[in-house]
Amino acid sequence: MLVFLALGVISGILAVVFTNLTAFDFSNDLRKDTFKKIMSFSESQTDFFKTGSLITRVTNDITQI
């Protein structure tokens, strides 16, 4: 019974670790893609969206996702 308990605990820990790694990689890729898209904006598009809004999109909004 203790062996199954230990396996359950180890499996739970590994599930959390791999979930966090996957989420980190996904958000990192999303930030990079968003930054590339923002850098391709024209000057008028950048003025329309405002710099503060674009920074928020790259940081806080992606973290919330």
C-alpha positions as CSV (number, residue, x, y, z in Angstrom):
1,M,0.0,0.0,0.0
2,L,2.9,2.4,0.8
3,V,4.4,1.7,-2.6
4,F,1.3,2.8,-4.3
5,L,1.1,5.9,-2.1
6,A,4.7,6.7,-3.0
7,L,4.0,6.2,-6.7
8,G,1.0,8.4,-6.5
9,V,2.9,11.2,-4.8
10,I,5.8,11.0,-7.3
11,S,3.3,10.9,-10.2
12,G,1.6,14.0,-8.8
13,I,4.8,15.9,-8.5
14,L,5.9,15.0,-12.0
15,A,2.6,16.0,-13.4
16,V,2.9,19.5,-11.8
17,V,6.5,19.9,-13.0
18,F,5.7,18.9,-16.6
19,T,2.6,21.1,-16.6
20,N,4.6,24.1,-15.5
21,L,7.3,23.5,-18.1
22,T,4.7,23.2,-20.8
23,A,2.9,26.3,-19.8
24,F,6.2,28.2,-19.6
25,D,7.3,27.1,-23.1
26,F,3.9,28.0,-24.5
27,S,3.8,31.5,-23.0
28,N,7.4,32.1,-24.0
29,D,6.6,31.2,-27.6
30,L,3.5,33.3,-27.5
31,R,5.4,36.3,-26.2
32,K,8.0,35.9,-29.0
33,D,5.4,35.6,-31.7
34,T,3.5,38.6,-30.3
35,F,6.7,40.7,-30.2
36,K,7.5,39.8,-33.8
37,K,4.0,40.8,-34.9
38,I,4.3,44.1,-33.0
39,M,7.6,44.9,-34.5
40,S,6.1,44.4,-38.0
41,F,3.5,47.2,-37.3
42,S,3.7,50.4,-39.2
43,E,4.2,53.7,-37.3
44,S,0.5,54.5,-37.7
45,Q,-0.5,51.2,-36.3
46,T,1.8,51.6,-33.4
47,D,0.4,55.1,-32.7
48,F,-3.2,53.7,-32.9
49,F,-2.6,50.9,-30.3
50,K,-0.4,53.0,-28.0
51,T,2.9,51.7,-26.6
52,G,1.6,51.1,-23.1
53,S,-1.2,48.9,-24.5
54,L,1.2,46.9,-26.6
55,I,3.5,46.3,-23.6
56,T,0.6,45.1,-21.6
57,R,-0.4,42.7,-24.3
58,V,3.1,41.2,-24.4
59,T,3.5,40.9,-20.6
60,N,0.3,40.8,-18.4
61,D,-2.2,39.4,-20.9
62,I,0.0,36.5,-21.9
63,T,0.7,35.7,-18.3
64,Q,-3.1,35.6,-17.7
65,I,-3.5,33.1,-20.5
